[in-house]
């Protein structure tokens, strides 16, 4: 009886051990299946798709200049009495810029006035003599010769008075020219005179740049002259590189510079605002609006196994791969120009596309290490 009891206990123990072993083997099998089904995401290098014109934009460094910059000078000779502006001052039309000593000019006006008064008196006497001669002729007390002589004397007196009046006007104008005024709104860019200096008529005294229209001056190489005439131009000043201004070619030099072999080009800026200051450095960009938009991608990103050129597009959220057919515009040394098939901003796998499977998950990284 005791032997039967020991045998039963042994059987129960063996059964429990076998059950535990079976459960352990089952768990190990589940872990192996799980490890086989959940594979780690494969790291890949990806580049974003960006469409731009096939003909690359060309940029040139230039300078903001006024379209009109004038050297203003006195219209009469004289000694500078005052200079009323400094470099950088904003001036309005008609604003005085400098004055000359007016003593000599005032004397000339007084002299012209005196000559006018004398001519007026002479004309009065000559006119009276002419009238008396006409009356005497009607009464028969004088000859035709005397009448004609009186008329000639009166005509000469009228001419002298006319000459005196014009001389007075010229003297007054000369006196007004003693004050140099701005002919248009602008900014003073140079002062070429100082008080006490004797200047000649027409000598440059104050340089004023008009602010009505500004332009960008750049040097264009001869290989890009055609693009300068036909392409769209945009200007960005270095102080605000993200803001672009429309530019129009206004003037192109007919001959190249002897030293640089480039052509001086002036592009007007009709919509320039107060942020564009004279003398600023600017970047002029030429772009061809008729050029087709293409995306420049690495040549290694292209995948083709007889079904046509394609690209692997990576979903940024899930890491899923999508093989998309694309239209290739051109092939270059290390790049392919794609015109359609992928959207702006898509991430496409750049290298190793032959080893990818559309069903696997990937992870975008910035660099690969092996």
C-alpha positions in Angstrom: 0.0 0.0 0.0 2.8 2.4 0.8 4.4 1.5 -2.6 1.3 2.5 -4.4 1.2 5.8 -2.6 4.8 6.7 -3.5 4.2 5.7 -7.1 1.2 8.0 -7.3 3.1 10.9 -5.8 5.9 10.4 -8.3 3.5 10.3 -11.2 1.9 13.6 -10.1 5.3 15.3 -9.7 6.3 14.1 -13.2 3.1 15.3 -14.7 3.6 18.8 -13.2 7.1 19.0 -14.4 6.1 18.1 -17.9 3.3 20.7 -17.8 5.8 23.4 -16.8 8.2 22.4 -19.5 5.5 22.5 -22.1 4.4 26.0 -21.0 8.0 27.3 -21.1 8.6 25.9 -24.6 5.4 27.6 -25.7 6.5 31.0 -24.3 9.9 30.7 -26.0 8.2 29.9 -29.3 5.9 33.0 -28.9 9.0 35.2 -28.3 10.7 33.8 -31.3 7.6 34.5 -33.5 7.3 38.0 -32.1 11.0 38.7 -32.8 10.6 37.5 -36.3 7.5 39.6 -37.1 8.6 43.0 -35.4 11.8 44.0 -37.3 13.6 47.2 -36.5 13.0 50.2 -39.0 15.8 50.5 -41.5 17.6 53.9 -41.4 17.7 55.7 -44.8 19.0 59.0 -46.1 16.3 61.2 -47.6 16.3 64.5 -49.4 13.3 66.9 -49.8 11.9 67.7 -53.2 12.1 71.3 -54.2 11.0 72.6 -57.6 12.9 75.5 -59.2 13.5 76.8 -62.7 15.6 74.6 -64.9 17.7 77.6 -65.8 19.5 78.5 -62.6 19.0 82.1 -61.3 22.1 84.3 -61.4 22.9 86.9 -58.8 25.1 89.9 -58.8 26.3 92.3 -56.1 25.4 95.9 -56.8 25.0 99.3 -55.1 21.9 101.4 -54.6 22.3 104.7 -56.4 20.0 107.6 -57.2 18.8 107.8 -60.8 19.4 111.6 -60.9 22.3 113.2 -58.9 23.0 116.8 -59.8 25.9 119.2 -59.0 24.2 122.5 -58.3 26.1 125.7 -58.7 25.6 129.5 -58.6 24.7 131.2 -61.9 26.8 134.2 -61.0 30.4 134.8 -59.8 30.8 135.8 -56.2 32.1 135.2 -52.7 30.4 132.5 -50.6 28.7 134.0 -47.6 26.9 131.0 -46.0 26.5 127.3 -46.6 23.2 126.3 -45.1 23.3 122.4 -45.5 25.5 119.5 -44.6 26.0 116.1 -46.2 23.0 113.9 -45.4 20.5 116.7 -45.0 17.1 116.2 -46.7 16.1 119.2 -48.8 12.8 120.3 -50.4 12.3 122.0 -53.7 13.1 125.7 -53.4 15.0 125.3 -50.1 18.1 127.6 -49.8 21.4 125.7 -49.9 24.0 128.5 -49.9 24.3 132.3 -50.4 26.8 134.7 -51.9 27.8 138.2 -50.8 25.1 140.4 -52.4 26.8 143.8 -52.1 28.1 144.0 -55.7 24.9 142.5 -57.1 22.8 145.1 -55.2 24.8 147.9 -56.6 24.2 146.5 -60.1 20.5 146.6 -59.5 20.7 150.2 -58.3 22.7 151.1 -61.4 20.1 149.5 -63.6 17.3 151.3 -61.8 19.1 154.7 -62.3 19.6 154.0 -66.0 15.9 153.1 -66.3 14.9 156.4 -64.7 17.2 158.4 -67.0 15.8 156.6 -70.0 12.3 157.3 -68.9 13.1 161.1 -68.6 14.7 161.1 -72.1 11.7 159.4 -73.6 9.3 161.9 -72.0 11.2 164.8 -73.6 11.5 163.0 -77.0 7.8 162.1 -77.0 6.9 165.7 -76.2 9.1 167.0 -79.0 7.6 164.6 -81.5 4.1 165.7 -80.6 5.0 169.4 -81.0 6.5 168.7 -84.4 3.4 166.9 -85.5 1.2 169.9 -84.4 3.4 172.4 -86.2 3.4 170.3 -89.3 -0.4 170.3 -89.3 -0.3 174.2 -89.1 2.3 174.4 -91.8 5.0 175.9 -89.6 7.6 173.1 -89.9 9.0 170.7 -92.5 8.7 167.0 -92.9 12.4 166.6 -92.2 12.0 168.1 -88.7 9.0 165.8 -88.0 11.0 162.7 -89.0 13.9 163.8 -86.9 11.7 164.2 -83.9 10.1 160.8 -84.5 13.6 159.1 -84.8 14.7 160.7 -81.5 11.6 159.5 -79.8 12.1 155.9 -81.2 15.6 155.9 -79.9 14.4 157.0 -76.5 11.9 154.2 -76.4 14.6 151.7 -77.3 16.9 153.0 -74.5 14.0 152.7 -72.0 13.4 149.1 -73.2 17.1 148.3 -72.9 17.1 149.8 -69.4 14.1 147.8 -68.3 15.8 144.6 -69.5 19.0 145.5 -67.8 17.1 146.0 -64.6 15.5 142.6 -64.9 18.9 141.0 -65.5 20.3 142.7 -62.5 17.5 141.6 -60.3 17.8 138.0 -61.6 21.5 138.1 -60.8 20.7 139.2 -57.3 18.3 136.3 -56.9 21.0 133.9 -58.2 23.1 134.8 -55.1 20.9 132.3 -53.2 21.4 128.7 -54.4 18.2 126.7 -54.0 17.3 123.0 -54.5 15.4 122.4 -57.7 13.8 119.1 -56.5 13.4 117.1 -53.2 16.5 115.1 -52.4 19.4 114.5 -50.1 22.7 116.3 -50.0 25.5 113.9 -50.9 28.4 116.3 -51.1 29.3 119.9 -50.2 32.0 121.4 -52.5 32.2 124.9 -51.2 33.0 126.7 -47.9 32.2 130.2 -46.6 34.7 132.8 -47.9 35.5 130.9 -51.0 35.2 132.7 -54.3 33.3 130.7 -56.9 32.8 131.1 -60.6 29.5 130.9 -62.4 28.5 127.3 -63.0 31.1 125.9 -60.6 29.8 122.8 -58.7 28.8 123.8 -55.2 26.3 121.3 -53.7 25.6 117.8 -54.9 22.0 116.7 -54.4 20.6 113.2 -55.1 16.9 113.0 -55.9 14.9 110.5 -54.0 12.0 110.1 -56.5 13.6 107.0 -58.1 16.4 104.8 -57.0 18.3 102.2 -59.0 20.8 99.3 -58.6 24.1 99.5 -60.4 25.7 96.1 -61.2 28.4 94.7 -63.5 27.1 92.1 -66.0 29.5 89.7 -67.8 29.2 89.5 -71.6 27.9 85.9 -71.5 24.7 87.1 -69.6 23.9 90.2 -71.5 20.9 88.5 -73.2 19.5 87.4 -69.8 19.9 90.9 -68.4 17.6 92.2 -71.2 15.0 89.4 -71.1 14.9 87.9 -67.6 12.9 89.1 -64.6 15.0 91.0 -62.1 14.6 91.2 -58.3 16.7 93.3 -55.8 17.3 92.5 -52.2 19.3 94.9 -50.0 21.6 93.2 -47.5 19.9 94.8 -44.5 16.7 93.0 -45.4 17.6 89.9 -47.5 14.1 88.4 -47.3 12.4 91.4 -49.0 12.5 91.6 -52.8 11.9 94.6 -55.0 11.0 94.6 -58.6 13.7 95.9 -60.9 13.7 97.0 -64.6 16.7 97.4 -66.8 17.0 101.1 -67.6 20.5 101.4 -69.1 23.1 99.0 -70.3 26.6 100.3 -71.2 27.4 100.0 -74.9 31.0 98.9 -74.3 32.8 96.8 -71.7 35.0 98.1 -68.9 38.6 97.9 -70.0 39.7 96.3 -66.7 36.9 93.9 -65.7 35.5 93.2 -69.2 32.0 93.6 -67.8 29.1 95.9 -68.8 27.7 98.4 -66.4 23.9 97.9 -66.0 21.4 100.2 -64.2 18.1 98.7 -63.0 15.4 101.1 -61.8 13.5 100.3 -58.6 10.0 101.9 -59.0 8.6 100.4 -55.7 11.6 101.1 -53.5 10.6 102.3 -50.1 12.3 104.2 -47.2 14.2 101.0 -46.2 16.3 101.3 -49.4 18.9 103.8 -48.6 21.5 105.3 -51.1 24.8 103.6 -51.0 23.5 100.3 -49.6 24.8 97.0 -50.9 22.2 94.9 -52.8 21.9 91.6 -54.6 20.3 91.6 -58.0 18.8 88.2 -59.1 18.0 87.4 -62.7 15.4 84.6 -63.3 13.8 83.2 -66.4 10.0 83.0 -66.0 9.6 80.9 -69.1 11.9 78.1 -67.8 10.2 74.9 -66.7 10.1 74.0 -63.0 12.2 70.9 -62.1 13.5 69.2 -59.0 17.2 68.5 -58.7 17.7 65.2 -57.0 20.7 62.8 -56.5 21.2 60.4 -59.4 21.4 57.6 -56.9 17.8 58.2 -55.8 16.5 57.0 -59.1 15.1 53.4 -59.2 14.3 51.6 -62.5 13.8 47.9 -63.0 12.2 48.1 -66.4 9.0 49.8 -65.2 10.3 53.3 -65.8 12.2 55.7 -63.5 10.8 55.9 -60.0 11.5 57.3 -56.6 10.9 56.0 -53.1 8.9 58.5 -51.1 9.0 58.2 -47.3 6.0 59.0 -45.2 7.3 61.3 -42.4 4.9 60.0 -39.8 4.7 56.2 -40.4 8.0 55.6 -42.2 6.2 53.8 -45.0 7.7 53.6 -48.4 5.8 54.5 -51.7 7.4 53.9 -55.1 6.2 56.6 -57.4 6.8 56.9 -61.2 8.4 60.2 -62.2 9.1 62.1 -65.4 12.8 62.8 -66.0 13.6 66.0 -67.8 17.4 65.6 -68.0 20.3 63.7 -66.6 23.4 65.5 -65.3 26.7 64.2 -63.9 25.5 63.6 -60.4 21.9 64.8 -60.6 18.6 64.0 -62.2 16.1 66.7 -63.1 12.6 65.5 -62.4 9.7 67.5 -63.8 6.7 65.6 -62.3 5.6 62.6 -60.3 6.5 63.7 -56.8 5.1 66.7 -54.8 6.9 69.7 -53.4 8.3 68.9 -49.9 8.2 65.1 -50.3 11.2 63.2 -48.8 12.7 60.7 -51.2 15.4 58.1 -50.4 18.7 59.3 -51.7 20.9 56.2 -51.7 20.5 52.4 -51.5 17.2 52.3 -53.3 18.0 48.9 -54.9 18.0 47.2 -51.5 14.6 48.6 -50.3 11.3 46.8 -50.3 8.1 48.9 -50.5 6.6 46.8 -47.7 9.2 47.6 -45.1 9.3 50.5 -42.7 12.2 53.0 -42.7 13.6 55.7 -40.5 15.0 58.9 -41.9 18.4 59.8 -40.5 20.8 62.7 -41.2 23.8 60.4 -41.8 24.5 56.7 -42.1 27.3 54.8 -40.2 28.5 51.3 -41.1 
